[in-house]
Amino acid sequence: MRRAVILLCLGFVAASCAAPEFRLDPRFSAGEVRDYRLVADAVVRINAARSTQVERSHLVATTRLAVRSIDDGVATIILTITPRSLTRDGKGADLPAEQQVRMKVSAEGRVTEVTPLGGGEQTLEASDIEDLVPLIGPPLPRGRVHLADRWSRRASTSESGTQDARLASLRRVADYDCAIVATSTRRPVSRERNLGGSTLRLEGVEFASGEIAFAFRQGFPVRVLSDSEARLAVSGGGSEGGGVVITTKTSLTLTRRTAG
């Protein structure tokens, strides 16, 4: 009997000392709306024809995530990015058009479909889609994780891209208990741009590090930070080669949330 009591007590001690587990899967409710403030600073360096051009830009925008419906666990979300101000090399510039996409997120928290809205010939490339994913949540591990756990996954839009993640710390952010997930991403980038009537192809690799403050009790990001560098080669359109280096710092900060 005494041995049974000791074993039972040891069981309680072990349970109380076990490292806590955290859920990182996103959660949505129909009618829910989340507003984020987007700030992006980019530096573009173009090396071609024995010359170098440098352009610096600063963009401030509002990003709204609206949950339209949830059917069989699949959430349909409308994501709208509305530019508010843009400067290029310190001077005011024309604002780009508002962008809107419809996203579908599976019950497992994975983006399964992205469709541009608003008509015209607006298209989204793989890297554009990848940029939207952190607003849903951090890269998902297999099951729950503990503090300091690490995991990896394939970048969601690339067969060869990789993303590493780590549950770095716990922190109170904007009145939410957050799991701070540090990320490191490597992915191929391929874009086509029309310049002077010619189509130029930009291909290369992007490296990025980031941090997602995820409100694990409610299931959504409170803040997303990213620091990236893309090194791209230029081809097509009669170009004589050259390269483009794009460095970008972005932040997305929750400003308002309305539950459905």
Secondary structure as GFF3:
##gff-version 3
##sequence-region A 1 260
A	DSSP	alpha_helix	2	17	.	.	.	ID=ss1
A	DSSP	beta_strand	33	48	.	.	.	ID=ss2
A	DSSP	beta_strand	51	71	.	.	.	ID=ss3
A	DSSP	beta_strand	74	88	.	.	.	ID=ss4
A	DSSP	beta_strand	91	92	.	.	.	ID=ss5
A	DSSP	beta_strand	99	105	.	.	.	ID=ss6
A	DSSP	beta_strand	111	116	.	.	.	ID=ss7
A	DSSP	alpha_helix	126	132	.	.	.	ID=ss8
A	DSSP	three_ten_helix	133	135	.	.	.	ID=ss9
A	DSSP	beta_strand	150	154	.	.	.	ID=ss10
A	DSSP	beta_strand	162	173	.	.	.	ID=ss11
A	DSSP	beta_strand	176	195	.	.	.	ID=ss12
A	DSSP	beta_strand	198	215	.	.	.	ID=ss13
A	DSSP	beta_strand	220	235	.	.	.	ID=ss14
A	DSSP	beta_strand	243	258	.	.	.	ID=ss15
###
